[in-house]
Amino acid sequence: MEKNAEKSNMIFGVRAVIEAIEAGSTIDKVFIKHDTTGELSRELLTLTRERAIPVQRVPLEKLNRLTRKNHQGVVAFISPVAYHDLEETCTRLFEEGKTPALLVLDGITDTRNFGAMARTADCAGFDAIVIPERGSVSVTPEAIKTSAGALFHIPVCRVRNLTDAVRLIKACGIKVAGASEKAAHDYTQADFRVPTAIVMGAEDTGISQQVLRECDELVAIPMRGNISSLNVSVAAGVMMYELVRQRGLDAPE
């Protein structure tokens, strides 16, 4: 994240963070000094639990690196965009008569990859991106910049538990297709003309086992050269534009 952008969406101090949450600001995450105690701190933690805001206990040195001002053991970041509710998003898409196309990201931590995938998702006409609260990227100024502003346009649904989110997506009538190099089927053999959520995993570990088990099907992108895998943003682009290709085949002349 660029330094000026980072400072522009940072707030610090227990009372300031509490007031921001109560005012309805979309808080991306809160860092709290690991041994912080007191009535205000308890009030803050209660609020974060009620609003499902990610909290990370960190050493004082971490907070001091973020700001040298009087942070009182608490630093928070305001998200540049408001996150969307997944169930409401899925319901709205069907009500609007759309054939939903979702991009689900499991364990993606590189902000630039996230921004690149968001840019492609918007160009490909995808309806939403789903990310987990923990162990994942979030919408930051750097991600927005890398996305060429696409993250201002495509809804991002941040969920507490990605496995539960995939189950919800399936319950809404959307097929879940996971990209896995171990899959037996070529990605072009999948039917993306139906309501579809494409799941992409981290480059080093892939899709988590819990999410893999929930996928309706697993598909692979063939590798013909000496390198055995693609950059995740490139792989996501290949998958998303296969969906575009297939749905274009049904388009009227």
N, C-alpha and C positions, 0 to 999 in steps of 0.2 A: 504494500500500500504506500502511495506517495505520502511524504511527511505532512504536507499542508492539508491534503485530503483527510489523512488520519486524524489530525487535530481538529478539523472542522466538524467531525461527527463524534468527537469524544466529550463525555461529561464526567466529572469526578466530584467526590464528596458524597457522603451518605445521604444527606437531605436532598441534594440536587438530583441524585439518581431516583430517589423515592418520588420526588415531585414530577420528574419526567415520566415515570411509569404511570402515576396517577393521572397525568395530563393526557395519557393515551398515546405517547410516543412509542414507535415500534423499536424496541430495544433488541439489538442483535445479540449481544452477550454482555455479561457482567463479570468482572474480575474482582474478587474479594480476598484481602490478605488472610492467609490460612488460619491465623489465631485471633481474628477480629471477633469481639464480643460486644455486648451492650444492647440496650433496648431498641435503639434505632436500627442497629444491624439486624436484630431479630425481625423488626418490622419489614425491613428490606427483603430479607429472605422469605418471609411469608408472602410478600407481594410477588416475588419472582416465581414462587411455586404456584400461586393462583393464576398467574398470567403465562405459565409455561415458558419462562425466560431462562435460557441456559446460563448457569452460574459455574464459574471455575475458581476454586481456591488456589491461590498462588502465593509465592514468597514475596516479601517486601521489595526485593530487588527487581522483580518483574514489573511491579507498579511504578517504581522509580524510573525504570527505563521508558515507560510510557509517558510519564509526565513528572516534572520536578516540582510542580505546584502542590498545594496542600490537599492531597487526595483523600486523606482520612482512611486509607486502607480500602478504598472502593473506586474503581474506574469502570465506566460502561461506554458502549458504543451504540449510537443510534443508527438503525438501518436506513439507507437512503430510500428504500421502498417499503411499502407495507406488504407483509406476507399474506397469502390467501389461504382460506380453509379448503382442504382437499375435497371433503365430501360436498361442500357447497359448489365447488368448482365443477366437479363431475356432474352433479345434478343440473347445474346451469347449462352445461354444454349439450346435454341431451335435450333439455327444454328448448334450446335454441335450434334444435334439429341438426346438430352437427354430428359427425362421426369422430369422436375424440381421438386425438393423437397426443400422448403424454411422453415426456422424457424423464425417466427416474434415474437418479444418480446415487450410487451406493459407494461410499467411501472415497469420493473424489475430494482431494485436499488442495490441489493446485489451482490457485485463483485464475491464472491465465487460461488454463484448460477449460475451467468453468465458463469464463467469459466467451471463449471461442465457441463452446457448445451452445451457449445461449444465443449467440449471434446466428449460428446455423439453424437452431430451432425456430427462431423468429422468421428467418428467410424461407424455411421449409413449411411455414404455416402451422407449426405445432401449437397446441392450445395451452400448455402449462409445463412447468418443470417441477419435479418433486425432489426435495433434499431432506436429509435427517438433521435434527438439531445438533447432534454430537458427532465428532469424528468426520466432519464434512466442511466444505466451503460454505460461505454465506454470501449474501449480496453486500459487497463492499464497493467503495469508489473505484478501486483498481479493477474489480470484476466488471463494473459498469463500463469503464473505459475500454477494457479489452473486448467487451461485447459490442462496442460501437453504439452504445445506448440501447441495445436490444432489451436489456433487463428493466428498462422503464416501460416496456410494452408487453412483454410476455409474463403472465402471472407465475410467481414462484410460490409453491406450497411447501412450507417447512413443517415437518412432522416429528413427533416425539419418538416414534418407533417405526422404522422403515418396513419391517416385516408386517406389522399391523396395517400399515398404509397400503402395502401391496394386496393384502387380503381385502381391504376396503375397495380398492380399485377393481378387483375381480368381482366383488359383490355388486358393484355398480354396472356390471356387464361389459367390462373392458378387458380384452385379452392381454396377458402380460408375457412379453417375449424378452428373454434374457440373452445378452451377447456373451458367449463363452467360447474360447478357443478349443475347448474339449467337446463341444457339441458335435453330434453326428450329421446334422443337417446344415446345408448351405443357407445363408440368410435370404437368398432369393426364393427359396422354397416356402418361406413363411407367407401366410396370407395377411398382409397389412391393410387390406381394404376394409376390414372390420374395425370396430373401435379397438385401439391398440395402445399399450404402454410399452415403450422400449426401455429396458434396464441396462445401464452401463456400469461396470465396476471399476475399481481402482486398477491402475496399470500393473502394480506389483502383485496384488492379491486377487484381483477379479471381484466378482459378485460374491458376497458373503454366503455361507452355506444355508443360513436361515432363509435368505431371500431366494436363493437358487431353488430351494424346495417348493417355494410358492409359485414359481414361474410356470405358466401353462406350456411353454416350449422354450428350448434353448437352440440358438442358431450361431453359426460361426462364419467369419469372413475368411475365405481361402487365402493362404499365404503361399506365394510362388517363389519367393526369393530366399536370400540367406538369413534375413531377419525374420524372427518368428512372430512378431506382433507389431501392431500399429500404435501410434500415439492415440490416447483415448479420445481426444477431440476429433481426430481424423476418422477413427472407427465409428464414432457416433454420427459423424456427417455421412458416412457411407450408408449406415443403417437408416438414417432419417430420409435420405434421398431415395432409398429403395421404396420407402412408404410413399413418397411423392410420386415416383414412377408408376407404382402399382395403381394408385388412386387416379392418376392421370389417364390410365388405360380405360377407365370407366367414364371419363368425361365426354360430354357430347361433342360432336364435330363442330 
